[in-house]
Every structure is written in structure tokens, then in C-alpha cells.
Amino acid sequence: MSLVQDTRLSRVQQRIGERLKLGLTGPWAQRSAVLIALLGGFLVGGTVAEHFKQTLILRSYSALFWLVIVELLIRLRSRVVRTPVPLIWQIVDNLRIGLVYAIVLEAFKVGS
């Protein structure tokens, strides 16, 4: 039976705990998942761009493959349009945007 005494410190700890709980379960979790997806897409895009540089023979096929994947994601997204966009589609969209941004940025760096 170890109840915490009602002191100022315990009340502050309770308020901090409640705010953290709200932050981790509310829209903050959605925003962080979407941001992580965007950065993850950028990471994958950078890796794909390096793959483009290394494979001289399969460069066209590899670019076509990624173009088809991005276009399929766009087509699938347009079929599942709802007023509140589900979190999974927000994550997929941000992965796609990060991937395309990284590839375009790499193309500008190379100069093509």
C-alpha cells in the first residue's frame, strides 16, 4: 500500500505525465509517423539514386521500375479518396514524396 503523498512535486509529476500521455496518443503520434515516413522516403530515394549511379547497364530498367511503383501508388491513392485521409495513406504519400524528392535532388547535383 504505497500511495504517494499529495505534494507539489507529485502534482507536477502527475501533470507532466498526463501531458506526455496526451502527446503520445494524440495527433503528435500521427505527425511524427508522417515525418518519419517522409525522411524514410528520402533515405530510400538517396539509396535508389546511388543504385542508379552504380548500375550503368540496368539504369533505364531501374528508373522504369521506380517510375511504375510511384505511378501505382498515385493510382491506388486516387481510388481510395476519403474525406479524412487514413494514416496509412498519409505515410505512403510521404514515402513517395521523399523518394521522388531525393531522386530529383540527386539529378540536380549530377547536373542531368
N, C-alpha and C positions, 0 to 999 in steps of 0.2 A: 504494500500500500504506500507507494511513494508518489504522492501528489506534490506538485511544485507549488511553492508559496506564491501568492499573488503580489509580486514585487514589480517595480518599474522595469527592471531588466527582463523579467519573464513576459510582461506585456509587450515590450518592444520585440522580443524574440517571437512571440505569437504573431504580431503584426507583420514582421518580416517573413515569417513562414507562410502566412496567408497570401501575401503579395507574390511570393515566389510560386506558390501553388497556382494562383490565378495566371501568372505569366507563363508557366509551363503548360497549362492546359488550354489557354485561350488562343487568340489569334496569333500570338507570338510564335507558337509552335508551327503554325502554317507559314508564317513569313520566313522563319528560319529554314524550313524544309524547302521552300521555293528558292531561297537564296543559295542553299547548298546545291540544289539541282542546277541552278544557273552556273555556279562555279564548277560543278562536276562536268557539265556540258562543255565548258571552256577547256577543262583539262582533257577531256576526250577529244575535243577538236584540235588541241595542240598536238596530241599524240597522233591523230589522223594526219595532220599536216606533216609531221615528221615522217610518217609512213609514206606519204606522197613523195617526199624528197628522196627517200631511200630506194623505192621501187620504181626504177625508170621504165621497166617493161610493162608492169601492171598499173601504171599511173592512171591511164584512161579508164580501165575497168574499175579501179578502186574509187575514182571520182564518181563514176556512174552508179556504183553500189551505194555510196553515201547520199547521192542525189535522190535515188529511188527511196531510200529509207526516210529521208526528210520529207519527200513528197507524200509518202504513205502516211506519215504522222499527221501532215496537214489535212489530207483527205479524211482520215479517221476522226480527226478533231471536228471537222465541219459536219460530220454525221451525228455527232453526239453533243450538239449545242444545246445547252440548257441555260436558264437564266442565272442561277448560281453555278458557276463552273466548279466541278468537283476538284478536290485537291490533287487527285492523281493526274488529271489533265493539265492542271497548272504546273505540276512538276515535269510532265512530259514536254510541255511547251517551253519551259525554261531550259530543259536539257537541249532541246532542239535549237533554241536561240543561242545558247552558249556555244554549241558545236559550230553553228554557222558563223558566229562572230569570230571565233578563234581561227577558222579556216580563212575567212576574208582578211583578218588581220595579218595572218602569215603570208597571204598572197601580196598584200601591200608591202610587207617587209622584204619579200623577194623581189618585188617590182614587176609582177606579171598580172 
